[in-house]
């Protein structure tokens, strides 16, 4: 294992510990934040599917796609469209 890989694992571990400590410290705020992202993602995907039916574009609404669209917003929706059109098609 190279030095760069070890540094990456250590930094990733520190980020994971930091995020877990925030969740343990304020679990209500974390759940509310995830819930808001999920709700906005579902609404965004619904509107995208509603508009996309005219060009035969359908992105399935599931927790992974909804959270991606919710956390990333419009760039997340664009990424899902690119994945649907160029990678999965």
N, C-alpha and C positions, 0 to 999 in steps of 0.2 A: 504494500500500500504506500502510495507516494505521500509526501509531506502535504501537498495541496489537498489530497483527499482527507487526510487526518484533520487539517484545519477546517475543511468543509463540514465534516462530521461534528467537530467540537462546536462550531458556530451554529449548526442546525440544532444541536442538543441544547445550547444556551437559549436559543429562540423558543424551543419547545418548553423548556422549564419556565421561561418568562410568561409565555401564554398560559400555561397551566396555573401558574401562580395568580394571574389576573382572574382566571375563571374561578379559582377557589376563593379568592378574596371577595369578588363581587359576582356570585353566580346569577343573580337576578338580572343584572345588566347584560351579561353575556347571553342569556336566554332571550331577553327582549331584543337584543341586537340581531341575533340569528333569526328570530321570528320576523322582525321587520324586513330583513333581507329576503327571507323566504317569501313573504307576502308580495313585496315589490317584484321579485323574480317571477312569481306566478302571474301577476297582472301583466308584466312586460311580455312574457311568453304568450299569454292569451291574446294580447293585442297583436303581437307579431303573427301568430297563427291566423287570426282573423283577417289581417291584411294580406298575409301570404297565401291564402286560399285561391286568390286570383292568378297566382303564378306557380301553383302547385308546390308551395314551400310549407312544410310542416315540421316543427321541432317538438318532440314529445315533452310533455310536462311531467317531470319527475323531480325528486329532491335534489339530485345532482345538478340538473340543468337550471332549476329554479334558484338554487343557491349561487351558482355561477353568474347567472343573469342579475341576481339581486346584489351580490357583493361588487361586481364589476360594472354594472349598469349597461349603458349603450355599448361600450367596447366588448362586454361579455356577450351581449346579444349578437354583435357582429362576429365574434369568434365562433359562436354556435352556428351561425349561418354559413360561415366559411367551412367549418367542419362538416356540416350537413351537405353542402354542395360539392365540395372538392375531395373530401376524404371518404365520406360514406357513400357517395353516389357512384 
